[in-house]
Amino acid sequence: MAVTHEPRSPVVQPSKPRFLQVLGPGLITGASDDDPSGIATYSQTGAQFGYATSWTLILSYPLMCAIQIISAQLGRTTGHGIAGNLRRHYPNWLVYSGVTLLLLANIINIGADIGAMADALHLLVSGPQVAYVLAFGIICVVTQIMLKYKRYVSVLKWLTLALFAYVGALFFVRIDWPLLGRNLILPEISFKADYLTAVVAILGTTISPYLFFWQASQEVEDINANPKREPLKDAPEQAEGAGSRIRLDTFVGMGFSNLIALAIMVTAAATLHANGVTDIESSAQAAEALKPIAGVFAEGLFALGIIGTGLLAVPVLGGSAAYAVGETLRWPIGLDRKPKQAKAFYITIAVATLCGVALNLTPINPIKALYWSAVINGIVAVPIMVLMMVMATQARVMGRQTIGSGLTFFGWLATAVMAVTAIGMVATSVL
C-alpha cells in the first residue's frame, strides 16, 4: 500500500509544536513556546532554588513531547478534537467537567498573561497600569476576530527573539557548571511544600491543558481545509506521513523551548539567586537577570519578551477554550471561519479574554499570578491527561490507529509524574 506523505498545509497552525510551520525557523518556534507564565516560572524557580530545579526540564522534555504527539494524533486520527471525542463517547457530566476545568484554567492564565504584559509595559512607560490591561485585552480580542492569525504572528514573532538574550547571557554570567551538572543528572530532590510547588509550576507551564485541546483542534482544521487529508481511521495509508510530520514538529519545537527555559532558569540562578534575590515581586526584579548582557537595556528586552510571547499566547488560550466549548455544544468552530460563520465561537474567545482582564482588577501581583497560574495548570492537567490517555488507547475512539506502546508508556508516565507531584504538593502544604 502506498504511503501518503503529508504536504505543507495552507491552514494556520499556531499551537506550540506547530509554530515550526507558522513561524519558519525552529529557533523562533522555541522562543514563542515560552509564554509569560513560563518566563515568570523559570525566573522565580531559578531565583528561589538556584540550579536545584533544573533537572525538571530534562525530565519534562520526553513527557511533553509524548503528550503533544498524543493530542495531535487524537485529532488527526478521529477528525474531532478532545472535547468532540469526549462528547461522542462519554457521558455529559464527564465532558462538562473536563471543559469547565480547561475554561477556568485558561481564564486564569489569560488574566495572568495580560497582567504581566501590562506590568512589563509599565516598566518602560509610566502610566496607569489598569489602562494597559484594558488595552491589551481589547487588542487580543480584536486581532483574533479581525485578523488572520498568520498575519498576526508574522509581526509578533520577532518580539520573541528577545528571549534569546537569556541564551546570550549564559556567556556573561558566572555559572557553577559542576553544580549545574549535578542538578541536571543527579539532583537532590526535596519534599518540602515550596519545592514541590515549584516542580508543579514548571511541569504545568510546559505540559499545559490548553495545548492538548488546541493541538487536537488544529489537526481537525487541517483535515477540513485540505481535501487530500482524511481522518486516519478512514485513511490508514496516510498514517506514516502524518505521524512523521507530527513527531518532527514536536521534537524540534519542544527541544528549542526547553533550551530557552533552561537558559532563563540558569541565568536567574547565576544572577538573582547568587546575589540573595530569592523572591521575584516585580518585572523590574525579573529583568535584573538580563543586566550582565543587556545593561541598561535589560528592562526593555524583558518587556519585549513578555509582551511578544503574551500577545502570541493569549489567542491560543482563548482559542483552545472556544474550541472545547464549541465542540461540546456543537457550534460551528474554527479560526478559518469568518466571524459571521462562527459567532458563538468568537464570542467565547472574547468572553474568556475579557474575564481574564477582569481578574486584573483585583490586587494580585502580576508576577505572582503568572507563577500560580502555572501551578493551577499543573493540577488541572492531570484529569484531562487521564481522559486523553484513555481515549488514545481505545479502539472505539481511534479504530485501528490507537497509539503504540512507546507513546502509551510515556503518556501514562507523564500523567503519573504530574499526579504524584501535585498530590505531594497538596499533602506537604496541608501537613
C-alpha positions in Angstrom: 0.0 0.0 0.0 1.4 3.4 -1.0 2.3 5.8 1.8 0.9 9.3 1.6 3.4 11.9 2.7 1.7 15.0 4.0 2.4 18.2 2.2 2.6 21.5 3.9 -0.9 22.7 4.7 -2.1 26.2 4.0 -4.0 26.3 7.3 -2.6 28.4 10.1 -1.4 26.1 12.8 -0.3 28.1 15.7 -0.1 25.6 18.5 3.2 25.3 20.3 4.9 22.5 18.3 3.1 23.5 15.1 4.6 27.0 15.4 7.5 25.4 13.5 5.5 25.7 10.3 3.9 29.1 11.0 6.9 31.0 12.2 9.5 29.4 10.0 12.8 28.7 11.8 12.7 26.3 14.7 14.7 28.7 16.8 11.8 31.2 16.7 9.5 28.4 17.5 11.2 27.7 20.7 11.2 31.4 21.7 7.4 31.7 21.2 6.9 28.5 23.1 7.9 30.1 26.4 5.0 32.4 27.2 4.8 34.9 30.1 3.8 32.2 32.6 6.8 30.2 31.6 9.2 33.2 31.7 8.0 34.1 35.2 8.0 30.5 36.5 11.6 29.7 35.3 12.8 33.1 36.6 11.2 32.6 40.0 12.4 29.0 40.4 15.9 29.9 39.4 15.9 32.8 41.8 14.4 30.8 44.7 16.2 27.4 44.3 19.3 28.2 42.2 20.1 25.2 40.0 18.2 22.8 42.2 15.1 22.5 39.9 17.0 22.4 36.5 16.5 18.7 36.3 12.8 19.1 35.7 13.5 20.5 32.2 15.4 17.3 31.3 12.5 15.2 32.7 9.8 17.2 31.1 11.1 17.0 27.5 10.1 13.4 26.6 6.9 13.8 28.7 5.8 17.0 27.0 6.7 15.6 23.6 4.6 12.4 24.2 1.5 14.3 25.4 1.6 16.8 22.5 2.0 14.0 20.0 -0.9 12.0 21.5 -3.2 15.1 21.4 -2.2 15.7 17.8 -2.9 12.1 16.9 -6.3 12.1 18.6 -7.4 15.0 16.3 -5.6 13.6 13.2 -7.0 10.1 13.6 -10.6 10.8 14.6 -11.3 14.1 12.8 -12.5 15.5 16.1 -10.9 17.5 18.9 -10.6 16.3 22.5 -14.0 17.8 23.6 -15.6 16.4 20.5 -14.4 12.9 21.2 -15.5 13.1 24.8 -19.0 14.2 23.7 -19.2 11.2 21.3 -18.0 8.5 23.6 -18.6 9.6 27.2 -21.4 10.8 29.5 -22.2 14.5 29.5 -21.1 15.1 33.1 -17.6 14.0 32.2 -17.5 16.2 29.2 -18.7 19.3 31.0 -16.3 18.6 33.9 -13.3 18.4 31.6 -14.3 21.5 29.6 -15.1 23.5 32.7 -11.6 22.7 34.2 -10.0 23.9 31.0 -12.1 27.0 30.8 -11.3 28.1 34.4 -7.5 27.3 34.0 -7.4 29.2 30.6 -9.2 32.3 32.0 -6.8 32.5 35.0 -3.8 32.0 32.6 -5.2 34.7 30.2 -5.6 37.1 33.2 -2.0 36.4 34.4 -0.5 36.9 30.9 -2.4 40.2 30.2 -1.5 41.5 33.7 2.2 40.6 33.1 2.2 42.4 29.7 0.7 45.5 31.3 3.3 45.3 34.1 6.1 44.9 31.6 4.9 47.9 29.6 4.6 49.9 32.8 8.2 49.1 33.4 9.1 51.1 30.3 6.3 53.7 30.1 4.9 55.2 33.3 1.1 55.5 33.4 -2.0 53.8 34.7 -1.4 50.0 34.6 -5.2 49.3 34.5 -5.4 51.2 31.2 -2.6 49.0 29.8 -4.5 45.9 31.0 -7.7 47.0 29.2 -5.7 48.0 26.1 -4.0 44.6 25.8 -7.3 42.8 26.4 -9.0 44.7 23.6 -6.0 44.2 21.3 -6.1 40.4 21.8 -9.8 40.2 21.2 -9.9 42.5 18.1 -6.9 40.9 16.4 -8.4 37.4 16.8 -11.6 38.5 15.3 -10.4 40.9 12.6 -7.0 39.5 11.6 -5.8 36.1 10.3 -3.5 34.6 12.9 -0.8 34.0 10.2 -0.5 37.8 9.6 -0.6 38.4 13.3 2.3 36.2 14.2 4.3 37.3 11.2 5.0 40.6 13.0 4.9 39.5 16.6 7.3 36.6 16.1 10.3 39.0 16.0 9.5 40.3 19.5 10.0 36.8 20.9 13.7 36.9 19.7 14.3 39.0 22.9 14.2 35.7 24.8 17.4 34.6 23.2 19.1 37.3 25.3 18.9 34.7 28.1 21.0 32.3 26.0 23.5 35.0 25.3 23.6 35.9 29.0 24.9 32.4 29.8 28.3 33.6 28.3 28.4 36.7 30.5 27.4 35.3 33.9 29.4 33.2 36.4 27.8 29.7 36.3 28.8 27.0 38.7 29.0 24.4 36.0 29.8 21.4 38.2 26.8 22.2 40.5 24.5 22.7 37.5 25.7 19.4 36.0 25.0 17.5 39.3 21.5 19.1 39.5 20.7 18.1 35.9 21.8 14.5 36.2 21.8 13.6 39.9 19.6 16.1 41.7 18.8 16.2 45.4 15.0 16.3 45.4 13.3 18.0 48.3 9.9 17.0 49.6 9.2 20.4 51.1 6.0 22.2 50.0 7.6 25.1 48.3 10.0 22.9 46.3 7.1 20.6 45.1 5.0 23.7 44.3 7.9 24.9 42.1 8.1 21.5 40.3 4.3 21.5 39.7 4.6 25.1 38.3 7.4 24.0 35.9 5.5 21.0 34.7 2.3 23.0 34.5 3.9 25.6 32.2 5.5 23.0 29.9 2.6 20.5 29.9 -0.4 22.8 29.8 -4.0 21.6 29.3 -4.9 24.3 26.8 -2.2 22.9 24.4 -3.8 19.5 24.3 -7.2 20.9 23.2 -5.5 23.4 20.8 -3.3 20.8 19.1 -6.0 18.3 18.5 -8.3 21.0 17.2 -5.7 22.4 14.8 -5.3 18.9 13.3 -9.0 18.8 12.7 -8.9 22.2 11.0 -6.1 20.9 8.9 -8.1 17.9 7.7 -11.2 20.1 6.9 -9.1 22.6 4.9 -7.0 20.1 2.9 -9.0 17.8 0.6 -6.1 15.3 0.4 -6.3 14.6 4.1 -8.8 12.4 5.8 -9.1 11.1 9.4 -6.6 8.2 9.8 -9.5 6.0 10.9 -10.8 6.2 7.3 -7.4 6.6 5.6 -4.8 4.5 7.4 -2.4 4.8 4.4 -1.8 8.4 5.5 -0.7 7.4 9.0 3.0 7.1 8.3 3.3 10.6 6.7 1.1 12.2 9.3 3.0 10.6 12.2 6.4 11.7 10.9 5.2 15.3 10.5 3.7 15.4 14.0 6.8 13.9 15.6 9.3 16.1 13.8 7.3 19.2 14.6 7.0 18.3 18.3 10.6 17.1 18.9 12.2 20.1 17.3 9.8 22.7 18.7 9.8 21.4 22.2 13.6 21.0 22.1 14.2 24.7 21.5 11.5 25.5 24.0 13.3 23.7 26.8 16.7 25.1 25.8 15.4 28.6 26.3 13.6 27.6 29.5 16.8 26.2 30.9 18.7 29.4 29.9 16.1 31.5 31.8 16.4 29.4 34.9 20.2 29.2 34.9 20.6 32.9 34.2 18.2 33.7 37.1 20.1 31.3 39.4 23.5 32.8 38.5 22.4 36.4 38.9 19.4 36.7 41.2 19.9 33.7 43.5 23.6 34.2 43.7 23.1 37.8 44.9 20.4 36.8 47.5 17.3 37.7 45.5 15.1 34.6 46.1 11.6 36.0 45.6 10.7 38.0 42.5 8.0 40.6 43.2 8.1 42.6 40.0 9.1 42.7 36.4 11.9 45.1 37.3 13.4 42.4 39.6 13.0 39.7 37.0 14.7 41.9 34.4 17.8 42.1 36.6 18.8 38.7 35.3 19.5 40.2 31.9 21.7 43.1 33.1 25.0 41.2 32.6 24.4 41.1 28.8 21.9 44.0 28.2 23.0 46.5 30.8 20.6 49.5 30.7 18.5 47.8 28.0 17.7 44.8 30.3 14.2 46.1 31.2 13.4 46.8 27.5 14.5 43.3 26.4 12.5 41.7 29.3 9.4 43.7 28.4 9.7 42.8 24.7 9.9 39.1 25.6 6.9 39.3 27.9 4.7 41.4 25.6 5.6 39.4 22.4 5.0 36.0 23.9 1.9 37.2 25.7 0.3 38.5 22.5 1.1 35.2 20.9 -0.1 33.0 23.8 -3.4 34.8 24.7 -5.1 33.9 21.4 -4.1 30.3 21.8 -5.6 30.3 25.3 -8.8 31.9 24.2 -8.9 29.8 21.1 -8.5 26.5 22.8 -11.3 27.4 25.3 -13.6 28.3 22.3 -12.7 25.0 20.5 -13.6 23.0 23.6 -16.8 24.8 24.4 -17.8 24.9 20.7 -17.3 21.1 20.2 -19.2 20.4 23.4 -22.2 22.4 22.3 -21.9 21.5 18.6 -21.3 25.0 17.3 -19.6 25.9 14.1 -15.9 26.4 15.1 -12.6 27.3 13.6 -10.2 30.3 13.1 -10.5 29.7 9.4 -14.2 30.7 9.6 -15.3 34.3 9.3 -16.9 35.8 12.5 -20.4 35.7 10.8 -20.0 32.0 10.2 -19.0 31.1 13.8 -20.4 33.9 16.0 -20.6 31.8 19.2 -17.1 30.6 18.8 -15.6 34.1 18.5 -17.9 35.4 21.3 -16.4 32.7 23.6 -12.9 33.9 22.7 -13.9 37.4 23.6 -15.7 36.5 26.8 -12.7 34.3 28.0 -10.3 37.1 27.3 -12.4 39.8 29.0 -12.9 37.6 32.0 -9.1 37.4 32.2 -8.9 41.1 32.0 -11.4 41.4 34.9 -9.1 39.3 37.1 -6.6 42.1 36.9 -8.9 44.5 38.7 -8.1 42.6 41.9 -4.9 43.5 43.9 -3.0 40.4 42.6 0.7 40.8 41.9 1.2 40.1 38.2 4.4 38.1 38.5 3.0 36.0 41.3 -0.2 35.5 39.2 1.9 34.0 36.4 3.6 31.6 38.8 0.4 30.4 40.4 -1.4 30.1 37.0 1.3 27.6 36.1 0.7 25.7 39.4 -3.1 25.6 38.5 -2.3 24.3 35.0 -0.2 21.6 36.6 -3.1 20.4 38.8 -5.8 20.7 36.1 -3.7 18.9 33.6 -3.9 15.6 35.5 -7.6 14.6 35.0 -7.5 15.9 31.4 -4.4 13.8 30.7 -6.1 10.7 32.1 -9.1 11.2 29.8 -6.9 11.8 26.8 -4.8 8.7 27.5 -7.9 6.5 27.9 -9.3 7.8 24.6 -6.0 7.4 22.7 -5.7 3.7 23.7 -9.3 2.7 23.0 -10.3 1.2 19.6 -13.8 2.5 19.8 -12.3 6.0 19.7 -9.2 5.5 17.5 -10.2 2.5 15.4 -7.1 0.6 14.4 -4.9 3.7 14.9 -4.5 3.5 18.7 -1.2 4.9 19.9 1.7 2.5 20.2 3.3 1.0 23.3 6.0 3.7 23.4 3.6 6.6 23.4 1.4 4.8 25.8 4.3 4.3 28.3 5.5 7.9 28.1 1.9 9.3 28.1 1.0 7.4 31.3 4.4 8.2 32.8 3.8 11.9 32.2 0.3 11.6 33.8 1.7 9.7 36.8 4.5 12.3 37.3 2.1 15.2 37.2 -0.3 13.4 39.6 2.3 12.4 42.1 3.9 15.8 42.2 0.5 17.6 42.6 -0.6 15.2 45.3 2.8 15.7 47.1 2.5 19.4 46.9 -1.0 19.4 48.4 -0.1 16.9 51.1 3.0 18.7 52.2 1.1 22.0 52.2 -1.6 20.7 54.5 0.6 18.7 56.9 
